[in-house]
């Protein structure tokens, strides 16, 4: 056991430092961690001695693997009060970072999924390394790509965000930098050099990252971008399935096989989330949409079953209900996306 906090916050040489410190859980976020980060960011917001913010992690096992899914599922199996409170805090953290007045750098050295994407994507400097693995795998557990996924993913080039969100595909740094998910690539052994120079010149993380960044190499995804843009451009999941089936290539067959393992409800929710999010005018509006969805989705059969199959029992054989796309109706989606009572809606800080 350790008495160390799960997030270390301090100011060093003009840099507000946030270090995720829950390595045994791959720094998965919980409610207290979000509260600690929010408190630090609010303290530094008007502190003239803090010129920029740096988010990184302790240890070498990954940046942040997501949120505390077990807690969310346990809460969702009951009254969902704790799950909603977590989402409320987490989304406020995401929005605070998105609109933060000082430059934020995230060093995404290792696994970054779900909640880890939510605290790194708003940063102006997002540094990937050879150890980076990025994914939004939520459709595989009956969830949806929250923490701002409805804003960031549809704004990636073409329909790459739709493909990533529906399939849960994992990308390495060459692809994430090519798509603009991450802004810079550095070998992991150069990260300490970046921190050292930032401490000497804390107000200019973009310039420092520009100077130290190197070419991550050829992006493997380039070969499939045209197919992704063609096959994932449709506004219904059924049309995407049909297009993949008609395409007939090995790659298309593989994508279709992957999609057929995902929750039909999650696929339809996610596609509507992304198509809606693209046309929202503020990040806060997107987070309000995701908060409505989150509090409802965690109470559904598919989320409970997805967590059981993937995280608890690890048999990886979820039994979705409805079992196919036809069983998920527009009325079902309308109910999940419906506004909350005015006094229950999410609001930014």
N, C-alpha and C positions, 0 to 999 in steps of 0.2 A: 504493500500500500504506500501511497505517496500523498503528502499534504500539498503538493504543488497544484495551483489552479489549472483548470483545463484550457484557459486562455491566458497567456502572459502579455500584459500591456505595460508599456513604459515609453518614455521619451529619451532618445539618445541622439545627441548631436543634431538637433533640429528635426529629427524624424520620429513620428509617432509609430511605434513598433507594436504590431499585433502578431503574436505567434501562437498558432493552434498547438495545444499541448495535451492531446488525448491520443497518443500514438497507438495504444493497444486496440483502439476502435477506429484506426485509420482517420482520426480526428473528425469522426462523424459529429455533426452539430446537435446540441441539445438546447433547451430553453435557457439555462444559465449561461452557456457560452455566448448565445446571441445577446443576452442582457449585458454581459461584460464588454462585448465589442461595441454595442450601442453606447454604453456609458463612456467608454474611452473616446469614441469618435465625437460625441457631444462635448466632452471636456476640451478636446483639441480644436474644435471648430473655430473658436474665437481666441485661441491662444496664439499670440503672434510669434512665440518661440518655436512653434511647430509649423514647418514649411511644407512637409509632405507626409504621407502615411505609407508604411510598408507592411504588407500581410504575407506571412510565410508560415512554416510549420516546423516543429521539432522532429528530430529523427529523420530517417530516410525511407519510410515505408509508404509515403504518399502525402499529397497535400490535404485532401478532404474527400472521403468516399461518399458523402451525402449527409442525410439527416438521421436522427435516431429512430429508425423505422420500427423497431420492436415496440418502443413506447407509443408511437403513433398508432400502430395496429391495436395494441392493448386498449388504448383510449377509444379508438374507433369502434371497438367491439362493445363498448359501453355507451357513455353519453357524449364522447368525443370532446369533452370540455378541455382536457389537457392538450389534445392534438390541435384544437383550434387556437389555444393560447400560444402554442409553439409556432404555428403558422403565422399568427398575428405578429409575434416578435421577430421571427425570421424575415418576414416580408418587409417589416419596418427597417430592419438592418439592410436588406437589399436596396430599398428605396433611398435610405440615407447615404449609402455608398454611391448610388447612381447620381445623386444630385450634390455630392460633396464638393465643397468650394475649393479644396486643396487637392493637388494631384495624388492619386492613390496608385501604388504599384502592388501587384500580386505576383509572387514567385511560385509558379505552378509546377513544382518539381516532383513529379510522381502522379499517382492516381488523382483525377479530379472528376467527380461525378455529382449529379444532383445538387445538394446544398453547397458543395465546393464550387460548382459553377456559379451559383448565386452570389457568392462573395468575391469571386474573381472577375467575372464578366463586366461588372460596372467599373473596374479599374481602368485608368487611362493607359497604364503600362501593364501588360500581361505576358510574363516571361515563361516560355516553355523550355524544357530541357530534353535530353535523350531519354529521360525516365518518364516523361509525361505520357499518360494515357487518359484521354478525354472520352466521356460518354454521358448520355442522358438515357439511362436504361429503364425508365419508369413504366413503359407499357408492358414490360415483362413481369411486373408485380401488381398490375391492376391499377396503377396510379397514372400520372400524366407529368410531363416535364415542367414542373413549377419553378419557383424561385426566379421568375423572369423569363422562362423559356418562351412564353407566348410573345414576348417582345424581341428577344435576341435571335431566336432561331429563324423566324420568317424574314429577318433582315440580313441573313447570310446570303451570299451570292446564289442566284437562281433558286432552286428548290432543295438545296443541300440540307437546309434546316428541317424540312419536312421529312426527308429520308432519314436523317439522324434521329429525329424525334420518334418516328414510327418504328424503326428497326432497332433502335438502341445501339447502333454500330459504334465500335470503339476506334478512335483515331490516335495516331502518334503525332509528334510535333510537326513533321513536314506538312501534313495535311491540315493541322489546326492553324498553322501560320498562313498557309496558302489561302484558307477560307476566311482569315481575319478573326478567328476565335481567339487566338493569341497574337500579340503584336510583335514579339521578338523571340528569337531562339538563341540560347546560350548553352554551351556544355555545362553540366552541373558543377564541374570544378572551377568554373569562372564566376559562379554566383557570389562567392565571398569577395571577389574583386569588385563586383557591382556594389555590394553592401558597403565596402570600404570607401569607394569613391563617392557613393551617395552620402555617407556621413560627412564627407568634406564639402559636399555641394548639394545640400538636401532639397533645394528648391527646384532642381532640374532633372528629375528621373528620366524623362523622355530623352533628353540629350545624352545622358549617360548610357541608357539602353541602346540608343542608336549607334553609339560609338563602339560598344562591346558586342553587339549582336553579330552572329555569323549566319551563313546560309545553312538551313536545316537539310538541304538536299532536295531531290526531286519528290514531289507529292504523288504517292501511288494513286490517289483518288482522281487525279487528272484524267486518267483513262476512262473513268465512268461518269464524269460530270455531264456530258451531253445526254447520256441515258437517264441520269437522275433528273435532269431538268425536263426531259420529255415525259418520263413515266410517273413522276411524283408531282406533276403540275395540276392534277385533277382535284376537284373540290369534294369528292366523295371517296371513301376508302374502297368501296366496291369498284369504282372506275380505275383506281390505282391497281387493285388486284387484277382486273381484266386486262389492263395495259401490260402488266408484267407477264401475265400468262400468254398474251399474244406476241410479246417480244421474242420469246423462245430461246434466248441466249442462256448460257450457263449462269452468268451473273444474275440475270433477271429471275431465273428459276430459284437461285439461292435466296434472293431477297424475298420472293414470295413464300418460300418455305419458312424463313425466319418470321415473317409477318403472321403466318398461320399459327405460330406458337404463342403469339401475344394475345392479351385480353381484347376481344372484339369491342367491348365497351370502351376500354382505354384508347384503342385506335381511333374510334369515332370522336371521343372527347378531345383527344390530342389534335386531330386534324381541324376540328372546329376552333379549338383554342388558338392555333397558329393562324388560321385564316382570319379570325376575329382580331387577334393581337396586331396583325400587320396594319390594320386600319385605325387602331387606337392612336390618339394624339399625345398621350402622356404615359410615362412608365407607371405612374400611380394608378391610372385607370386599368392598366394590365394587371397590376398586383391585386386590385379589388376584384377583378374577374377571377383570378387564380384563388383568392381566398374563399370566394363563394364555392368554387369547385372543390377545394381541398377539404373543407368541413363536411361536404356531402360524400365525396368519393371514399373517404376513409371508413365510412359506415357501410359501404357496399360489399356484396358477396365477393366480387372479384379482387378487391384490395385485400380483404382478409384471407382469401384463398391464395393469392399471389405471394403474400408474406409467408404464409404457412409453407408453401411448396418450395420457395427459393431461399428463405432466410431461416425458418425454424426447423422444418423436417428435412429440408435440402434434397427432396426427392425429384425436384424439377419437373413435376408432372401436375401442374395446376389444372383444375377442372373448372373452366370458365362458365359463367351463366349470366346472360345467354351464351350459348356455345358457338354461335355464328353471327356474322354481321347482320343478317336479316332480323335477328331478334332484338337488336338495339334500334329503337325507333327514334324519330325526330322528337316525339313527345318526351321520351326519356332524356334526351339531350337538353331539351328546353327546360326541364325541371332542374337538371344539374346546374345549368348556367343562369337560372333565374336570379334576379336581385334578392338580397336579404332585406329584412326590415331595416328601416333607416338607422335605428340605434344599434344594429348588429353588423353593419357594413365595416369593412377594413378602411382605415385611414392612415396616411403617412404621419410621421412625427411632426 
